[in-house]
Amino acid sequence: MAEPTFSSGWARSLAGSPDEFRPPRPLRASVLPLAPMPLAVALWLWGVVPVLAALVMLAALSLAALVRACAGAYELHRLRRLGDALLRASPSLPPASGLAAWRSAKLTGAQSRRQLGGWVHQLKREVRACTGPGASPQQNTALEESDAVLRRLEYRLNDAARPLSPLGMLELRALVSGDLSPLYYPKRADDLTAELSRALAALEPA
């Protein structure tokens, strides 16, 4: 079986040259096929090509742009998952490759903080809405405990002065969106407070 080959960029990103890694940009990739569009319109206006030919050209260019954007988006998604795997493979070490360093920065950056902070804030509102006379004392106690942890999580995510662990952010994302999360899996509902507390602890850098 032939050995897999990688581009020089891939080799550097996986071998430990963070500055060499350049992630794909789907929107930028879609711009190039759109560049000839004004020419197609001009050719039609000048009477060089009939309107049908111009429309075919515009449709082909639009399709090419869409294909490039979709390919870039898929590649970006794949690189995120690979970056997550690299971070999990060496949890006690700083990111050693360009891909891992890029993914770590994305996970702990301001945009990721805001996104997860928004999810936690919404979850806190939903938990508070469930607390009240309609719930049993045991349920109210559990919900109040979860609310307390959620408030701490929200404060921690909004504290931009304190660094976050990328692995902790991955764990929190899994808790918020994972299929087997206590948030969506009724049989694990009683585990919510414990899982939230574990995610909060995981946000602290090693």
C-alpha positions as CSV (number, residue, x, y, z in Angstrom):
1,M,0.0,0.0,0.0
2,A,1.4,3.4,-0.9
3,E,2.3,5.8,1.9
4,P,0.0,8.7,2.2
5,T,1.5,12.0,1.1
6,F,0.8,15.5,2.4
7,S,1.5,18.9,1.1
8,S,4.4,20.8,2.7
9,G,1.8,23.0,4.6
10,W,0.2,19.9,6.0
11,A,3.6,18.5,7.0
12,R,4.6,21.7,8.8
13,S,1.2,22.0,10.5
14,L,1.4,18.5,11.9
15,A,5.1,18.4,12.6
16,G,5.2,21.5,14.8
17,S,5.4,24.8,13.0
18,P,2.4,26.8,14.3
19,D,3.2,29.9,12.2
20,E,3.0,27.9,8.9
21,F,-0.6,26.7,9.4
22,R,-3.2,28.6,7.3
23,P,-6.8,27.4,7.7
24,P,-9.1,27.4,4.7
25,R,-11.4,30.4,4.3
26,P,-14.6,29.3,2.5
27,L,-16.0,32.7,1.7
28,R,-12.7,33.9,0.3
29,A,-12.3,30.8,-1.8
30,S,-15.7,31.5,-3.4
31,V,-14.7,35.0,-4.6
32,L,-12.3,33.9,-7.4
33,P,-15.0,32.2,-9.6
34,L,-17.2,35.3,-9.2
35,A,-14.6,37.7,-10.6
36,P,-15.5,37.1,-14.3
37,M,-19.2,37.9,-13.7
38,P,-18.9,41.6,-14.6
39,L,-17.2,40.6,-17.9
40,A,-20.1,38.2,-18.7
41,V,-22.6,41.0,-18.1
42,A,-20.5,43.5,-20.2
43,L,-20.3,41.0,-23.1
44,W,-24.1,40.8,-23.1
45,L,-24.5,44.5,-22.9
46,W,-22.1,45.1,-25.8
47,G,-24.0,42.5,-27.9
48,V,-21.0,40.2,-28.1
49,V,-23.0,37.2,-26.6
50,P,-26.7,36.6,-26.5
51,V,-28.6,36.9,-23.2
52,L,-28.9,33.1,-22.9
53,A,-25.2,32.6,-23.2
54,A,-24.6,35.3,-20.6
55,L,-27.0,33.6,-18.2
56,V,-25.3,30.3,-18.7
57,M,-22.0,31.9,-17.9
58,L,-23.3,33.5,-14.8
59,A,-24.9,30.3,-13.7
60,A,-21.7,28.3,-14.2
61,L,-19.7,30.9,-12.3
62,S,-22.2,30.9,-9.4
63,L,-22.1,27.1,-9.3
64,A,-18.3,27.1,-9.3
65,A,-18.3,29.6,-6.4
66,L,-20.8,27.5,-4.5
67,V,-18.7,24.3,-5.0
68,R,-15.6,26.1,-3.8
69,A,-17.3,27.5,-0.7
70,C,-18.8,24.1,0.2
71,A,-15.5,22.4,-0.2
72,G,-13.8,25.0,2.0
73,A,-16.5,24.7,4.6
74,Y,-16.1,20.9,4.7
75,E,-12.3,21.1,4.9
76,L,-12.6,23.6,7.8
77,H,-15.0,21.3,9.6
78,R,-12.6,18.4,9.1
79,L,-9.7,20.4,10.4
80,R,-11.6,21.5,13.5
81,R,-12.3,17.8,14.4
82,L,-8.7,16.9,13.7
83,G,-7.5,19.7,15.9
84,D,-9.8,18.6,18.7
85,A,-8.3,15.1,18.4
86,L,-4.8,16.5,18.6
87,L,-5.6,18.5,21.7
88,R,-7.2,15.5,23.4
89,A,-4.2,13.3,22.5
90,S,-1.9,15.5,24.6
91,P,-4.0,17.0,27.3
92,S,-1.1,17.9,29.6
93,L,1.1,19.6,26.9
94,P,0.8,22.9,25.1
95,P,-0.2,22.6,21.4
96,A,2.8,21.4,19.5
97,S,1.5,21.8,15.9
98,G,0.1,24.6,13.9
99,L,-3.3,22.9,13.6
100,A,-3.5,22.3,17.3
101,A,-2.4,25.8,18.2
102,W,-5.0,27.3,15.8
103,R,-7.8,25.2,17.2
104,S,-6.8,26.0,20.8
105,A,-6.9,29.7,20.0
106,K,-10.3,29.4,18.3
107,L,-11.8,27.4,21.2
108,T,-10.6,29.9,23.8
109,G,-11.1,33.1,21.8
110,A,-13.6,35.9,22.4
111,Q,-16.1,34.6,19.8
112,S,-16.2,31.1,21.4
113,R,-16.5,32.6,24.9
114,R,-19.5,34.7,23.7
115,Q,-21.2,31.8,22.0
116,L,-20.9,29.4,24.9
117,G,-21.8,32.2,27.3
118,G,-25.0,32.8,25.4
119,W,-25.9,29.1,25.5
120,V,-25.2,29.0,29.3
121,H,-27.3,32.1,29.8
122,Q,-30.2,30.6,27.9
123,L,-29.9,27.4,29.8
124,K,-29.9,29.3,33.1
125,R,-33.2,31.0,32.0
126,E,-34.8,27.6,31.2
127,V,-33.7,26.1,34.5
128,R,-35.1,29.0,36.4
129,A,-38.4,28.7,34.5
130,C,-38.7,25.1,35.7
131,T,-38.3,26.0,39.3
132,G,-41.5,26.8,41.2
133,P,-44.6,25.3,42.8
134,G,-45.1,22.8,40.1
135,A,-41.9,21.0,40.9
136,S,-41.2,18.7,43.8
137,P,-38.9,19.9,46.7
138,Q,-36.2,17.5,45.4
139,Q,-36.5,18.8,41.9
140,N,-36.4,22.4,43.1
141,T,-33.3,21.7,45.1
142,A,-31.6,20.1,42.1
143,L,-32.6,22.9,39.8
144,E,-31.3,25.5,42.3
145,E,-28.0,23.7,42.5
146,S,-27.7,23.7,38.7
147,D,-28.6,27.3,38.5
148,A,-25.8,28.1,40.9
149,V,-23.3,26.3,38.8
150,L,-24.6,27.9,35.6
151,R,-24.1,31.4,37.2
152,R,-20.5,30.5,37.9
153,L,-20.0,29.1,34.4
154,E,-21.4,32.3,32.9
155,Y,-19.2,34.5,35.0
156,R,-16.1,32.4,34.2
157,L,-16.7,32.6,30.5
158,N,-17.2,36.3,30.6
159,D,-14.0,36.9,32.6
160,A,-11.7,37.7,29.7
161,A,-8.7,38.4,32.0
162,R,-8.5,34.7,32.9
163,P,-7.3,32.1,30.3
164,L,-9.4,29.0,29.6
165,S,-8.4,25.5,28.9
166,P,-9.3,24.4,25.3
167,L,-10.1,20.9,26.5
168,G,-12.5,22.5,29.0
169,M,-14.2,24.4,26.2
170,L,-14.5,21.2,24.3
171,E,-16.1,19.5,27.3
172,L,-18.5,22.3,27.8
173,R,-19.5,22.3,24.1
174,A,-20.1,18.5,24.3
175,L,-22.3,19.1,27.4
176,V,-24.3,21.8,25.6
177,S,-24.7,20.1,22.3
178,G,-24.0,16.3,22.7
179,D,-26.7,13.8,22.0
180,L,-26.0,12.0,25.4
181,S,-25.8,15.2,27.4
182,P,-28.1,15.3,30.5
183,L,-29.7,18.3,28.8
184,Y,-31.2,16.1,26.1
185,Y,-31.1,12.6,27.5
186,P,-33.9,12.2,30.1
187,K,-32.3,9.2,31.8
188,R,-29.3,11.3,32.7
189,A,-31.2,14.4,33.9
190,D,-30.0,13.8,37.5
191,D,-26.4,14.1,36.4
192,L,-26.8,17.7,35.1
193,T,-25.4,19.5,38.2
194,A,-22.4,17.1,38.4
195,E,-21.7,17.4,34.7
196,L,-21.9,21.2,34.9
197,S,-19.5,21.3,37.8
198,R,-17.1,19.0,36.0
199,A,-17.2,21.3,32.9
200,L,-16.6,24.3,35.2
201,A,-13.5,22.7,36.7
202,A,-12.2,21.6,33.3
203,L,-12.1,25.3,32.1
204,E,-9.1,26.0,34.4
205,P,-5.8,25.6,32.5
206,A,-3.6,22.8,33.7
